[in-house]
Amino acid sequence: MPSKPMPTLSRKESLILDLLVQHGQMYGLELVAVSRRQLKRGTVYVTLDRMEDKGYVVSRLEEAPPRAGGLPRRIYRPTALGRRVLSAWTGMMKQLVPRLAR
């Protein structure tokens, strides 16, 4: 039986998971704001959709505040799988990067 390929994270996916683990849950534009311009408004939702397909994050729709009006927001949070993948990926990168610097 073939083994499953190791999950990978793009730089954006890693950043998003890290921010979600730190903050618990956020909507897309919050992620853009706290990323200090590392995430862009035009790509954050595409990346979040891809991450949801992979099982790294889940989302729910939050109604807009009654007096504020506007559209409902999609709130994202990391899954247990997303947390494990981030932890494994971060650990692997910490070991790999010093070796490559030699």
N, C-alpha and C positions, 0 to 999 in steps of 0.2 A: 504494500500500500504506500503510495507516495506521501511524503511528509508535506505539511502545510508550509508555504513560504513564510519567512519571518515578516511580521508587519513592519512597514516602513512609515516614516513621517517626513513630510516635506518641512521645510523651514517654517512656513506659515502654519501648518498643522501643529507643529511642535509649540510654536508661540501661542496659538489659540488654546491648546490644551493646558499649557502652563498658566495662562491667565485665568482660565476657567477653574483650574484646581485652586489657584490662589483666592479667587473671588467667589467661588461657588456656582453662581449662575449669572449670565449677562445676556443682553441682546446685542445684535451685530454692531450697531453704531457705538455702543459702550466699549466693545472690544477695539474698535478703530481708535477711539479716544484714548484709552489707557495704553495702547501699544506704542505710543509716542511716534506715530507716523510709519511704523513698520508694516501695518496693515492698511490697505486702501479700501475705501467704501465700495468700489466697483468689484472687488474680488472676495471680500470677506464672506458674503453670502454663498457664493459658488463653493468656496472652501468648506464652509459649514455644512452645506448640502452633501458634499462628498464625504465629509467626516461622519455625518449621520448615516449615510449608506454603509460605511465601514463599521458602524457600531461604536465609534469613539465618543459621540455626543448624542444626546436626545434633546428634543425641543417640545415646547408647549406654547400655545397661543395665549397671551395675556390681554385681556380687554383693556382698551384705552381708558384712562381715568375719566369719569363722567363729565366733569367740568372742563377738562382739557380738550376734549374732542379728538379728532385724528383717528388713525388706524390702529388696530390691535398690534401688539409687538410679539415677535417670536423670541422666547427666552430659551437659551441653550445652557445645558449643564453637562459636565463630563460623566461618562458611564464608568463602571468598574473596569471594563475592558480598556477604555481610554486612559484611565489612571495607570493601569498596569503597563500598557504599551509605552506611555510617556516615561514611566520609571525605568523600564528596561532600555528604552532608546537613550535616555539621558545617561544611564550608567555605562552603556556601551560606548557612547560618544566620549565620555570622560576618559575611558581607557584607551580609545583609539587615537584621539587627538594628540596626547603627549607622545605616543609612539610614532606618529607621522611627523612630528616636529623634530625628531632626532636626525 
